[in-house]
Amino acid sequence: TTGVDNVKSIANLQMLCGNMGKVGGGVNPLRGQSNVQGACDMGALPVVYTAYQQVTNAEVKDKYEKFWGCSLNANNGLPMTVAIDKAHEGEMKAFFIMGENPMMSDPDLHHAEAAFKKLEFIVVEDIFMTETAKLAHVILPATTWPEKIGTFSNTERKVQLLYKAVEPPGEAKDDWEIHQLLANKMGQNWSYTCAREIFDEMAKCTPSYAGISYDRLSKGGLHWPCPTAEHPGTPVLHIGRFTKGKGTMFAIPFKAPAEVPDAEYPIYLTTGRILQQFHTATMTGKSDGLNNLAGPSVMVSVEDAEAMGIGNSEKVRVTTRRGSIVTNAFVTRRIPKGTAYVPFHFAEAPANVLTNNALDPIAKIPEYKVCACKLEKA
């Protein structure tokens, strides 16, 4: 519930230290997956078009309506975390899910599963069968990164060209091709032949990408903003001054987590990743080698393990107000007393059964990093 406030606080510190507009300076919060930056740049958010042009801005809406020759909704959409609640309340009837596995990655999975079961229609577009795809009425096989051409935009805004290495298997298709087939089935007349055409169209209505093209990217990556074909790109933002004038400092009041330990649930629970797996293990979970290196566990401090009589690798039940899992104890000095850590990659011990769906008020991201739990021998 404090993720945005944390980033604002870091920005305050960097401004106070004079570290903005400098090589190696600025603020670069790490994104959770490759090309999250690029997806957001392309408008894969419920409140913006490409390059963060606001959906509710009348001039932006008018520009895109003229560009695409259609009428557009002037209202913001819903983030996935809010859409789940709407589905649970019966206000949403269908989900179309691309490359996401919310039945592993959403908080309070019992709540999420109940929401999914109330939907009338679910479509999942993905590269492998996932926990979410198992609930779908229709599954559309997509291509993965070595099977297609496109671009990646990394966290420092560097756009890079992705080259196709192998042909996709079976009936798998690129995302753009799947969407074009669906659009034309619904009465549209889209006629794209490749990802390059779509990128060129995007650049025409996206000022910060206007000077970027596949031809230029074939010679090396470019940092946006890159407004013209002659522009060299912008590796460092805010040199000399901020884009909008003076920097804005934020006064951030302290806010406690939505849930803290008490007598019944005396341990802080935090969740996250381990080196050997990626996200919900849709891809890495297919590797026997990686699976043999590390499996599901709860990291427990030496002090807490001794107090509770828990030995390393013993089965432990982790319980919160939302549910419980049984997993292996990993007793370690890397975890402070009073805290437990559970990686969220493993379907056999899904950490997000435990997590709290309290949201950051601005970003609407759940509080994955803090809730209260109790540990006991299973």
C-alpha positions as CSV (number, residue, x, y, z in Angstrom):
1,T,0.0,0.0,0.0
2,T,3.0,2.3,0.0
3,G,4.9,1.4,-3.2
4,V,4.2,4.8,-4.9
5,D,5.2,6.6,-1.8
6,N,8.4,4.7,-1.6
7,V,9.3,5.7,-5.2
8,K,8.4,9.4,-4.4
9,S,10.6,9.3,-1.4
10,I,13.6,8.0,-3.4
11,A,12.9,10.8,-6.0
12,N,13.0,13.3,-3.1
13,L,16.3,11.9,-2.0
14,Q,17.9,12.0,-5.5
15,M,16.7,15.6,-5.9
16,L,18.1,16.6,-2.5
17,C,21.4,15.0,-3.4
18,G,21.6,16.7,-6.8
19,N,21.6,13.3,-8.6
20,M,19.0,14.1,-11.3
21,G,20.0,14.8,-14.9
22,K,23.3,12.9,-14.5
23,V,24.7,9.7,-15.9
24,G,24.1,7.0,-13.3
25,G,21.7,9.2,-11.4
26,G,17.9,9.5,-11.5
27,V,15.4,7.0,-10.2
28,N,15.0,3.6,-11.8
29,P,12.6,1.3,-9.9
30,L,13.2,-2.2,-11.2
31,R,10.3,-3.7,-13.1
32,G,9.0,-7.2,-12.5
33,Q,9.5,-8.6,-16.0
34,S,11.3,-8.0,-19.2
35,N,9.6,-5.4,-21.4
36,V,7.2,-4.2,-18.8
37,Q,8.5,-0.7,-19.7
38,G,7.7,-1.4,-23.4
39,A,4.2,-2.7,-22.7
40,C,3.4,0.4,-20.6
41,D,4.9,2.7,-23.3
42,M,2.5,1.1,-25.8
43,G,-0.5,1.9,-23.6
44,A,-1.0,-1.5,-21.9
45,L,-2.5,0.3,-19.0
46,P,-6.1,1.1,-18.3
47,V,-5.7,4.9,-18.2
48,V,-3.4,5.8,-21.1
49,Y,-2.8,5.4,-24.8
50,T,0.8,5.1,-26.1
51,A,3.5,7.1,-24.3
52,Y,1.2,7.8,-21.4
53,Q,-1.2,10.0,-23.2
54,Q,-4.2,10.2,-20.9
55,V,-7.5,8.4,-21.9
56,T,-9.5,11.2,-20.2
57,N,-7.8,14.0,-22.1
58,A,-10.2,15.3,-24.7
59,E,-7.5,16.4,-27.1
60,V,-5.8,13.1,-26.9
61,K,-9.1,11.3,-27.4
62,D,-9.9,13.4,-30.4
63,K,-6.4,12.8,-31.9
64,Y,-6.7,9.0,-31.7
65,E,-10.3,9.0,-33.0
66,K,-9.2,10.9,-36.1
67,F,-6.1,8.7,-36.5
68,W,-8.0,5.4,-36.2
69,G,-11.3,6.6,-37.7
70,C,-13.4,5.3,-34.7
71,S,-15.1,6.5,-31.5
72,L,-13.3,5.9,-28.2
73,N,-14.5,5.7,-24.6
74,A,-13.5,8.8,-22.6
75,N,-13.4,6.9,-19.3
76,N,-10.5,5.1,-17.7
77,G,-10.5,1.4,-17.6
78,L,-9.9,-0.8,-14.6
79,P,-6.6,-2.3,-13.4
80,M,-6.6,-6.1,-13.1
81,T,-6.7,-5.9,-9.3
82,V,-9.9,-4.0,-9.3
83,A,-11.4,-6.0,-12.2
84,I,-11.0,-9.1,-10.0
85,D,-13.2,-7.5,-7.3
86,K,-15.7,-6.5,-9.9
87,A,-15.9,-10.0,-11.2
88,H,-16.4,-11.3,-7.7
89,E,-19.3,-8.8,-7.3
90,G,-20.9,-10.0,-10.5
91,E,-20.2,-6.7,-12.4
92,M,-17.9,-8.2,-15.0
93,K,-18.9,-11.1,-17.3
94,A,-15.7,-12.0,-19.2
95,F,-11.9,-11.7,-19.1
96,F,-9.4,-11.8,-22.0
97,I,-6.0,-12.6,-20.5
98,M,-2.7,-12.3,-22.3
99,G,0.5,-13.7,-21.0
100,E,-0.5,-13.4,-17.4
101,N,-1.3,-16.1,-14.8
102,P,-3.4,-14.3,-12.1
103,M,-4.4,-17.7,-10.6
104,M,-0.8,-17.7,-9.3
105,S,0.2,-14.0,-9.2
106,D,-2.9,-12.3,-7.7
107,P,-3.2,-11.8,-4.0
108,D,-5.6,-13.8,-1.8
109,L,-6.0,-16.6,-4.4
110,H,-9.1,-18.0,-2.8
111,H,-10.8,-14.7,-3.5
112,A,-9.4,-14.6,-7.0
113,E,-10.6,-18.2,-7.8
114,A,-14.1,-17.4,-6.6
115,A,-14.1,-14.3,-8.9
116,F,-13.0,-16.4,-11.9
117,K,-15.7,-19.0,-11.3
118,K,-18.3,-16.3,-11.5
119,L,-17.3,-15.2,-15.0
120,E,-19.4,-16.3,-17.9
121,F,-16.5,-16.4,-20.4
122,I,-12.7,-16.6,-20.1
123,V,-10.1,-16.4,-22.9
124,V,-6.4,-17.0,-22.2
125,E,-3.7,-16.2,-24.8
126,D,-0.5,-17.7,-23.6
127,I,2.5,-19.9,-24.6
128,F,2.0,-22.8,-22.1
129,M,-0.9,-24.2,-20.1
130,T,-1.1,-22.3,-16.8
131,E,-3.2,-22.4,-13.7
132,T,-5.3,-19.6,-15.2
133,A,-5.6,-21.3,-18.6
134,K,-7.1,-24.3,-16.9
135,L,-10.1,-22.2,-16.0
136,A,-10.5,-20.8,-19.6
137,H,-13.3,-21.5,-22.1
138,V,-11.0,-20.7,-25.0
139,I,-7.1,-20.9,-25.1
140,L,-5.2,-19.1,-27.9
141,P,-1.6,-20.3,-28.4
142,A,0.8,-17.4,-28.7
143,T,4.5,-17.2,-29.7
144,T,7.3,-16.6,-27.3
145,W,10.2,-14.2,-27.8
146,P,12.6,-16.2,-30.1
147,E,9.6,-17.0,-32.4
148,K,8.8,-13.4,-33.4
149,I,10.2,-10.0,-34.4
150,G,9.4,-6.9,-32.4
151,T,11.0,-4.5,-29.9
152,F,11.9,-4.5,-26.2
153,S,12.0,-1.3,-24.2
154,N,14.0,-1.7,-21.0
155,T,13.9,0.2,-17.7
156,E,16.2,2.9,-18.9
157,R,13.8,3.6,-21.9
158,K,16.1,2.0,-24.4
159,V,14.2,0.5,-27.3
160,Q,15.9,-2.5,-28.9
161,L,15.0,-4.7,-31.9
162,L,14.1,-8.3,-31.3
163,Y,15.0,-10.8,-34.1
164,K,13.1,-14.0,-34.9
165,A,15.3,-17.0,-34.3
166,V,12.9,-20.0,-34.8
167,E,9.5,-20.8,-36.3
168,P,6.6,-21.1,-33.8
169,P,5.2,-24.6,-33.2
170,G,1.8,-25.8,-34.2
171,E,-1.0,-23.2,-34.4
172,A,0.9,-20.6,-32.3
173,K,0.6,-17.1,-33.7
174,D,2.0,-13.7,-32.8
175,D,-0.2,-11.5,-30.5
176,W,-0.8,-9.0,-33.2
177,E,-2.0,-11.7,-35.6
178,I,-4.4,-13.2,-33.1
179,H,-5.9,-9.8,-32.4
180,Q,-6.2,-9.0,-36.1
181,L,-8.1,-12.2,-36.7
182,L,-10.4,-11.5,-33.8
183,A,-11.0,-7.9,-34.8
184,N,-11.8,-8.9,-38.4
185,K,-14.2,-11.6,-37.1
186,M,-16.0,-8.8,-35.3
187,G,-16.4,-6.7,-38.4
188,Q,-13.2,-4.7,-38.6
189,N,-10.9,-4.6,-41.7
190,W,-7.4,-4.7,-40.3
191,S,-4.8,-5.6,-42.9
192,Y,-1.4,-5.6,-41.1
193,T,1.2,-8.0,-42.5
194,C,4.0,-7.6,-39.9
195,A,4.9,-6.1,-36.6
196,R,7.0,-3.5,-38.4
197,E,3.9,-1.9,-39.9
198,I,2.2,-1.7,-36.5
199,F,5.3,-0.1,-35.0
200,D,5.4,2.5,-37.8
201,E,1.8,3.4,-37.2
202,M,2.4,3.7,-33.5
203,A,5.3,6.0,-34.0
204,K,3.1,8.4,-36.1
205,C,0.8,9.1,-33.1
206,T,3.4,8.8,-30.3
207,P,5.7,11.9,-30.0
208,S,8.4,10.2,-27.8
209,Y,8.8,7.3,-30.3
210,A,8.3,9.4,-33.5
211,G,12.0,9.3,-34.6
212,I,12.4,5.5,-33.9
213,S,12.1,3.0,-36.7
214,Y,13.2,-0.6,-37.3
215,D,15.8,0.7,-39.8
216,R,17.4,2.8,-37.0
217,L,17.1,0.1,-34.4
218,S,18.9,-2.4,-36.7
219,K,22.0,-0.2,-36.1
220,G,21.5,-0.2,-32.3
221,G,19.1,0.7,-29.6
222,L,17.6,4.2,-29.0
223,H,16.4,5.9,-25.8
224,W,13.1,7.7,-25.9
225,P,12.2,10.5,-26.2
226,C,13.4,10.5,-29.8
227,P,11.0,12.9,-31.5
228,T,12.6,13.0,-35.0
229,A,14.5,10.7,-37.4
230,E,17.6,12.8,-36.9
231,H,17.4,12.9,-33.1
232,P,20.1,10.7,-31.3
233,G,17.7,9.7,-28.5
234,T,17.8,10.7,-24.8
235,P,19.9,8.4,-22.6
236,V,19.6,10.8,-19.6
237,L,16.5,12.8,-18.8
238,H,16.3,16.2,-17.1
239,I,19.8,17.5,-18.0
240,G,20.0,21.1,-16.8
241,R,16.3,21.3,-15.9
242,F,13.2,19.2,-15.4
243,T,10.9,18.7,-18.4
244,K,8.1,20.6,-16.7
245,G,10.3,23.2,-15.0
246,K,11.3,22.9,-11.3
247,G,11.3,19.5,-9.6
248,T,8.4,18.8,-7.3
249,M,9.1,17.5,-3.8
250,F,6.5,15.3,-2.1
251,A,5.8,15.3,1.6
252,I,5.1,11.7,2.4
253,P,3.4,10.9,5.7
254,F,4.2,7.5,7.3
255,K,1.6,4.9,6.7
256,A,1.6,1.5,8.4
257,P,1.0,-1.7,6.4
258,A,-2.6,-2.7,6.1
259,E,-2.0,-5.7,8.3
260,V,0.6,-6.1,11.0
261,P,1.5,-8.9,13.4
262,D,-0.6,-9.5,16.6
263,A,-1.0,-12.2,19.2
264,E,-2.7,-14.6,16.8
265,Y,-0.5,-14.0,13.8
266,P,2.8,-12.9,15.3
267,I,5.2,-13.1,12.3
268,Y,5.7,-10.7,9.4
269,L,5.3,-12.5,6.1
270,T,6.9,-11.2,2.9
271,T,6.9,-12.8,-0.5
272,G,9.1,-12.5,-3.6
273,R,11.4,-14.3,-6.0
274,I,14.3,-16.7,-5.9
275,L,17.2,-16.8,-8.4
276,Q,16.3,-20.2,-10.0
277,Q,12.7,-19.4,-11.0
278,F,10.9,-16.6,-12.9
279,H,7.5,-15.2,-11.9
280,T,4.8,-17.9,-11.8
281,A,7.2,-20.5,-13.3
282,T,5.1,-20.7,-16.5
283,M,8.5,-21.1,-18.4
284,T,11.1,-21.9,-15.8
285,G,9.0,-24.5,-14.2
286,K,9.3,-26.6,-17.3
287,S,13.1,-27.0,-16.6
288,D,14.0,-30.1,-14.5
289,G,17.4,-28.6,-14.0
290,L,16.1,-25.4,-12.4
291,N,13.5,-27.3,-10.4
292,N,16.2,-29.5,-9.0
293,L,18.1,-26.5,-7.8
294,A,15.4,-25.1,-5.6
295,G,11.8,-25.8,-4.6
296,P,9.1,-24.3,-2.5
297,S,10.0,-23.3,1.0
298,V,9.4,-20.8,3.8
299,M,12.6,-19.0,4.9
300,V,12.6,-18.8,8.7
301,S,15.2,-17.1,11.0
302,V,17.4,-19.2,13.2
303,E,15.9,-17.6,16.3
304,D,12.3,-18.3,15.3
305,A,13.0,-21.8,14.2
306,E,14.6,-22.6,17.6
307,A,11.8,-21.0,19.5
308,M,9.2,-23.1,17.6
309,G,11.2,-26.3,17.4
310,I,11.3,-26.2,13.6
311,G,14.2,-28.0,11.9
312,N,15.7,-27.3,8.5
313,S,13.6,-29.0,5.7
314,E,10.8,-30.0,8.1
315,K,7.3,-29.5,6.9
316,V,5.7,-26.2,8.1
317,R,2.2,-24.8,7.8
318,V,2.1,-21.1,7.1
319,T,-1.2,-19.5,7.9
320,T,-2.7,-16.0,7.4
321,R,-6.2,-14.7,7.7
322,R,-6.8,-15.7,4.1
323,G,-5.5,-19.3,3.9
324,S,-2.6,-21.6,4.6
325,I,0.0,-23.6,2.7
326,V,2.3,-26.5,3.8
327,T,5.9,-26.2,2.6
328,N,9.5,-26.9,3.6
329,A,11.3,-24.9,6.3
330,F,14.5,-23.2,5.2
331,V,16.2,-22.1,8.4
332,T,18.6,-19.3,7.6
333,R,20.4,-16.3,9.1
334,R,19.4,-14.3,6.0
335,I,16.0,-13.7,7.5
336,P,15.6,-11.4,10.6
337,K,13.7,-12.6,13.7
338,G,10.0,-12.1,13.4
339,T,9.9,-12.4,9.6
340,A,9.2,-15.3,7.2
341,Y,9.8,-15.2,3.4
342,V,7.9,-17.4,0.9
343,P,8.7,-17.4,-2.9
344,F,5.6,-17.2,-5.0
345,H,6.7,-19.4,-8.0
346,F,5.3,-22.7,-6.9
347,A,1.8,-24.0,-7.5
348,E,2.3,-26.8,-4.9
349,A,2.7,-24.2,-2.2
350,P,1.2,-21.0,-3.7
351,A,2.4,-18.0,-1.6
352,N,-0.5,-15.8,-2.8
353,V,-3.0,-17.9,-1.0
354,L,-1.6,-16.0,2.0
355,T,-1.2,-12.5,0.7
356,N,-3.4,-9.5,1.4
357,N,-5.3,-7.8,-1.5
358,A,-5.1,-4.4,0.1
359,L,-4.0,-2.0,-2.7
360,D,-1.7,1.0,-3.1
361,P,-4.2,3.8,-3.5
362,I,-2.5,5.2,-6.7
363,A,-0.9,2.2,-8.5
364,K,-3.5,-0.3,-7.3
365,I,-0.7,-2.8,-6.7
366,P,-1.4,-5.3,-3.9
367,E,0.6,-5.4,-0.6
368,Y,2.5,-8.5,-1.5
369,K,5.4,-7.6,0.8
370,V,3.7,-7.4,4.2
371,C,1.1,-9.3,6.0
372,A,0.8,-11.2,9.3
373,C,1.2,-15.0,9.6
374,K,1.8,-17.8,12.0
375,L,4.1,-20.8,11.6
376,E,3.6,-24.3,13.0
377,K,4.9,-27.8,12.3
378,A,2.7,-29.5,9.8
